[in-house]
Amino acid sequence: MVTQKKIPQRMCIGCQQMRDKRDLVRIVRTPEGEFLIDLTGKKSGRGAYICHNVDCFTKAVKERRFEKSFKSAMDSKIYEELKTGIFQVNE
């Protein structure tokens, strides 16, 4: 009997849908309070996940879901990195 490895699921903070962990971008607040984009999914700290959809990112920012997830204000440079690097949003 061959068992398949279970794929971890995480919820996108934008659309609130469960997706495979590897299909999401992880933003982490380290124990030192620094915010980072964690592409490996292995850095220690409190994590929040968002899918690669610009609409999810826009909704999460508008409804302050990052702040709610981390229970603190998020560094604005992470928003800029996400906006330009991951989602290629040009305003």
C-alpha positions as YAML, in Angstrom:
chain: A
units: angstrom
residues:
- id: 1
  name: MET
  ca: [0.00, 0.00, 0.00]
- id: 2
  name: VAL
  ca: [1.48, 3.32, -1.11]
- id: 3
  name: THR
  ca: [0.47, 6.40, 0.85]
- id: 4
  name: GLN
  ca: [0.76, 9.83, -0.65]
- id: 5
  name: LYS
  ca: [2.44, 12.54, 1.33]
- id: 6
  name: LYS
  ca: [-0.06, 15.03, 2.74]
- id: 7
  name: ILE
  ca: [0.34, 18.51, 1.25]
- id: 8
  name: PRO
  ca: [0.03, 21.22, 3.93]
- id: 9
  name: GLN
  ca: [-2.81, 23.70, 3.44]
- id: 10
  name: ARG
  ca: [-2.81, 27.35, 4.48]
- id: 11
  name: MET
  ca: [-5.42, 30.10, 4.21]
- id: 12
  name: CYS
  ca: [-4.81, 33.14, 2.04]
- id: 13
  name: ILE
  ca: [-5.45, 36.29, 4.08]
- id: 14
  name: GLY
  ca: [-6.80, 38.02, 0.98]
- id: 15
  name: CYS
  ca: [-9.46, 35.66, -0.38]
- id: 16
  name: GLN
  ca: [-9.75, 33.47, 2.76]
- id: 17
  name: GLN
  ca: [-9.42, 30.28, 0.66]
- id: 18
  name: MET
  ca: [-7.44, 27.22, 1.66]
- id: 19
  name: ARG
  ca: [-4.61, 26.48, -0.78]
- id: 20
  name: ASP
  ca: [-1.49, 24.37, -0.91]
- id: 21
  name: LYS
  ca: [1.25, 25.98, 1.16]
- id: 22
  name: ARG
  ca: [3.72, 25.97, -1.73]
- id: 23
  name: ASP
  ca: [1.27, 27.99, -3.88]
- id: 24
  name: LEU
  ca: [1.30, 30.92, -1.43]
- id: 25
  name: VAL
  ca: [3.74, 33.67, -0.47]
- id: 26
  name: ARG
  ca: [4.63, 33.76, 3.24]
- id: 27
  name: ILE
  ca: [5.27, 37.00, 5.08]
- id: 28
  name: VAL
  ca: [6.88, 36.45, 8.46]
- id: 29
  name: ARG
  ca: [7.44, 38.58, 11.56]
- id: 30
  name: THR
  ca: [10.61, 37.31, 13.18]
- id: 31
  name: PRO
  ca: [10.96, 37.05, 16.97]
- id: 32
  name: GLU
  ca: [13.01, 40.28, 16.75]
- id: 33
  name: GLY
  ca: [10.02, 42.07, 15.17]
- id: 34
  name: GLU
  ca: [11.42, 42.31, 11.65]
- id: 35
  name: PHE
  ca: [9.12, 41.64, 8.68]
- id: 36
  name: LEU
  ca: [10.41, 39.52, 5.79]
- id: 37
  name: ILE
  ca: [9.11, 37.84, 2.67]
- id: 38
  name: ASP
  ca: [9.81, 34.15, 3.26]
- id: 39
  name: LEU
  ca: [9.92, 32.33, -0.06]
- id: 40
  name: THR
  ca: [11.25, 29.14, 1.56]
- id: 41
  name: GLY
  ca: [8.46, 28.95, 4.16]
- id: 42
  name: LYS
  ca: [10.95, 27.91, 6.83]
- id: 43
  name: LYS
  ca: [12.00, 31.07, 8.67]
- id: 44
  name: SER
  ca: [11.03, 31.18, 12.32]
- id: 45
  name: GLY
  ca: [8.35, 33.58, 13.45]
- id: 46
  name: ARG
  ca: [4.69, 34.42, 12.96]
- id: 47
  name: GLY
  ca: [3.62, 33.87, 9.36]
- id: 48
  name: ALA
  ca: [0.79, 35.03, 7.13]
- id: 49
  name: TYR
  ca: [0.11, 33.65, 3.68]
- id: 50
  name: ILE
  ca: [-1.21, 35.30, 0.53]
- id: 51
  name: CYS
  ca: [-1.75, 33.87, -2.96]
- id: 52
  name: HIS
  ca: [-0.08, 35.25, -6.07]
- id: 53
  name: ASN
  ca: [-3.24, 37.18, -6.99]
- id: 54
  name: VAL
  ca: [-3.10, 40.98, -7.16]
- id: 55
  name: ASP
  ca: [-6.75, 41.22, -6.09]
- id: 56
  name: CYS
  ca: [-6.02, 39.23, -2.91]
- id: 57
  name: PHE
  ca: [-3.09, 41.51, -2.10]
- id: 58
  name: THR
  ca: [-5.18, 44.65, -2.68]
- id: 59
  name: LYS
  ca: [-8.01, 43.32, -0.51]
- id: 60
  name: ALA
  ca: [-5.62, 42.28, 2.28]
- id: 61
  name: VAL
  ca: [-4.02, 45.75, 2.35]
- id: 62
  name: LYS
  ca: [-7.34, 47.58, 2.15]
- id: 63
  name: GLU
  ca: [-8.88, 45.57, 4.99]
- id: 64
  name: ARG
  ca: [-5.65, 45.67, 7.05]
- id: 65
  name: ARG
  ca: [-5.49, 41.88, 7.25]
- id: 66
  name: PHE
  ca: [-1.71, 41.80, 7.60]
- id: 67
  name: GLU
  ca: [-1.97, 43.95, 10.73]
- id: 68
  name: LYS
  ca: [-4.73, 41.74, 12.14]
- id: 69
  name: SER
  ca: [-2.74, 38.59, 11.45]
- id: 70
  name: PHE
  ca: [0.45, 39.91, 13.05]
- id: 71
  name: LYS
  ca: [-1.36, 41.89, 15.77]
- id: 72
  name: SER
  ca: [0.93, 44.82, 14.97]
- id: 73
  name: ALA
  ca: [1.59, 47.35, 12.21]
- id: 74
  name: MET
  ca: [3.59, 45.96, 9.32]
- id: 75
  name: ASP
  ca: [6.64, 47.71, 7.91]
- id: 76
  name: SER
  ca: [5.69, 49.70, 4.79]
- id: 77
  name: LYS
  ca: [8.80, 48.50, 2.93]
- id: 78
  name: ILE
  ca: [7.34, 44.98, 2.91]
- id: 79
  name: TYR
  ca: [4.21, 46.32, 1.19]
- id: 80
  name: GLU
  ca: [6.44, 47.93, -1.43]
- id: 81
  name: GLU
  ca: [8.49, 44.75, -1.91]
- id: 82
  name: LEU
  ca: [5.33, 42.70, -2.30]
- id: 83
  name: LYS
  ca: [3.74, 45.23, -4.62]
- id: 84
  name: THR
  ca: [6.69, 45.57, -6.98]
- id: 85
  name: GLY
  ca: [8.47, 42.23, -6.63]
- id: 86
  name: ILE
  ca: [5.77, 39.59, -6.21]
- id: 87
  name: PHE
  ca: [2.67, 41.14, -7.72]
- id: 88
  name: GLN
  ca: [4.20, 43.66, -10.20]
- id: 89
  name: VAL
  ca: [1.62, 46.33, -9.31]
- id: 90
  name: ASN
  ca: [2.47, 49.73, -10.75]
- id: 91
  name: GLU
  ca: [0.46, 52.67, -9.47]
...
